[in-house]
Structure formats: structure tokens, C-alpha cells
Amino acid sequence: MAKISLSLKTPNAKTSQVWATLSDGRSVNFKLFPGITINPKHWSKTYKKVLSANPQAVVHNQRLEDFTNAALSVYNEAVKEGVQPDAKYIRDKMKPEVPRKSLSFWELWKVFLDSKKGQFKSHSFTKFGSLKGHLEKFESVQRIKLDINKITQELLEDFQTFLYNERNLNTQSSSKYIGVFKIFINWCVKRRYTENVDWRYFTPIRQPDTLKVIITEEELEAIRKLDLPGKDYLANVRELFILSCLIGLRYSDYSCINKGHLKTDPGGNPILQKRQQKTEDIIEIPLTPEAHSIVVKLLDGKVHSISNQKMNSYVKELCELANINEPFEKATYKGRDKSVKEVRKFELISTHTGRRTFATNLLNKGVPAEIVMKFTGHRDYKSFAKYVDIPNRTEMEIVRNALLSSTLKIA
């Protein structure tokens, strides 16, 4: 199989071109020039990339990645067609196509979304729809017309400020919208609608980790025992919320369980087998008798799903009635400005709280993180650690006992 290796043409000179050697491990071996010249001190022989000491490192490395992918694609396509390509053949095929016509920003936006039909899920199109609304308002307020060739660091900084001040979005939401915007701009670069890469130098302000709460076993028991006369909608929400704490699925997954998802393991025990909407991964979760009972009620129509928005509202009402009202300090960020207010725990509870509760309670009971991650669908520990309530009770108890031991010795 063909591969490309990057190296410097003259590593001992003051400046050197970066060369790309394409080889199939047998008879094919030729060099291509990606168009990058650097100081050899800025090159990593180990990682085959430009070091961050070079002020253009991000741009250069992205160009090398794009060049490598494009060259291999041209080579592999030629071989499929029975052509034995050489360096000239690759260079000619990689020459940018003559633009069909100059497209405006919003014409490109439409072409981009049309190209993603069948690739994006509906919620992704919703995100781009919301972003479009913000961008159109930004154009109006700033009295500008967006141009893909003029998306600079300064413009993105102005857009970020606009999201804070004009759209009243917090740091986290603003950062997400800018990330979505960059997906579109990067697509334009890869399709050669623009050579502008100045926007890559802009990094949105990131929000510090937010407060994450879980439901304790005592609180879950209080929810179970809650008397709800005349509040059938809350009784329904209670079943859904308890289920989320017992199986750890996202609301989009457990709210649409059907008979095909209910299975049994080799021992005859009930399990839930479900393809996660977000990741498309199939996950199997053992069902406790209580969880199995709620799933059966869902299938029989005795418990029914509601919209995520209503669920988030009703679950707060449910938890307030269960006296889950421990005070917490909640911080809200706009840019680097932080405002703090005291809230009650029930105000912080949402459909996602059940998922965090599931994972955290398993960790607290000694289940290794790598096993818990298999049931939550997390693929790396870094994102998982941000997701759950860590440090857990066991770790806190170890530290508390150690501190008490030290205090006793001093006394």
C-alpha cells in the first residue's frame, strides 16, 4: 500500500524545502514538493511535522496533511484505473480546478449544506440553522457582508463579542457556535473556494468546567417514595428519570426504546441492546428488575416519552417536591467575566443528570472506569473524567482519613 513520508530536502542548510516521498514499498518511489520552506530547527524528525516554534506551524502542518491526503488519493485512484502514475501525473492532477464561478458567502453556505445531506444528522442541521441566524444578525449589526476570503482572527473575535453582548450567550455556547462556524470555513478551504487561513489562528475563549451534580441513592429513594396525587405527568417523568439513573443512556436513546431493543443474555437475564444516536455505536446494558419493569411499561404505553424540553422542566419540579434542595454556588461565564449566584440542587438537574448519576455511582462502588466507559459509550478517559463527578466519595474518604490521621499524630 502506498504511503508518503515527509522529510527536509537540505536539513543542514539555513532553510530547507519539505519533501514528500511517495512509495509503495516496491518499485514506486518519487518525491513531491508541498510548497513549504522552513528553518530546519523548526522541523521534528520524530513526528514529521513543523514545530510550534515556527509562527506558521498550524498553517504549514494543515497544508502538509491536506497535501499528503490529496496526493495519496490521486495515486490510489490512478492505480484503480490501471494507470501507473509518476510525480508529474500527481502534480498535474493536484492543480486546483478553475473555479466555476465566484460564489458569495451564502451561496457557499447552501452548497456546503447540500453536500452534507445524508452525512449530517438532523440535529447537526439544526445547529447550522441556529448559527445562520446569528451570522445574519451579525451582518446586520456590524453593517457588513460576510466574505469567505475575509474571515480573519479579528472578525471571529468580533463575532464572539457579538454572541456575548447582542445574543446574550454564555462562553460555552459561544465557543460551540464558533467551532461549528469553523467546520464550514475549513470545508471551503479544502474545496479550494478560498486560500484564506487567517481564521485558524483564532481560539475562542473556553468555559471552565461547569458544576455537575448527581442524584445520591438517598435522593433517588426519596423520589421513589414521593406521593404525587393528581400529578400523573410527574409520575411519568419519575419513571423516565429513574430509568436514566439505572441505564445511563442519553435521553435521545432511552426515550425511544422499542421491543427490538429488549434482549436477554446467555443466562436469561434482561438486557437493553441499543444503537446510540450520537455515536452510532451499539451498546448493551444489564437491566435491574426495576429498570426492566420501567422498560416494559414504556413498551406497553403505561409510561410514555415527552420532549426533552418538557422533561428538563418537569424533572426540576419533581426533585423540588422531593426536597432535593441542597444549596450550590453556580457560576455563569460571558467571555472571562464570571457571575455567581446561589441555587438549589433541583435547579441544576436535567435529563443528563441521570446519565452522570449512573456513571458516578458505578465508580463509587468500585467498578473500574474502563468498564463504566463501555456502558456510557465514552471512547477516551479525558472526556469521561470531565463528564462524571470525580473525585468520588471513596477518594474523598481516603483523603479525609489521611488528614484525620495526621491531625491525631500532631495532637
Protein Blocks (a to p, Z undefined) as FASTA:
>chain_A
ZZdddddfblmbmbdcddddddehimgccdddehiacdfklpcfklopacfklmklmmmm
mmmmmmmmmmmmmmmmmmmnopacdfklmmmmmpccddfbacdfklmmmmmmmmmgokac
fklmmmmmmmmmmmmmmmmmnopaddfklccfklmmmmmmmmmmmnopafklmmmmmmmm
mmmmmmmmmnopaccfklmmpccddddddddddddfklmmmmmmpccehilmlmmmmmmm
mmmmmnopafklmmmccfklpccdfkopacdddddfklopacdddddfklmmmmmmmmno
paccddfklmmmmmmmmmmmnopabccdddddehjbccdddddfklmgcfklmmmmmmmm
mmmnopafklmmmmnopabfklmmmmmccddfklmmmmmmmmmmmmmmmZZ
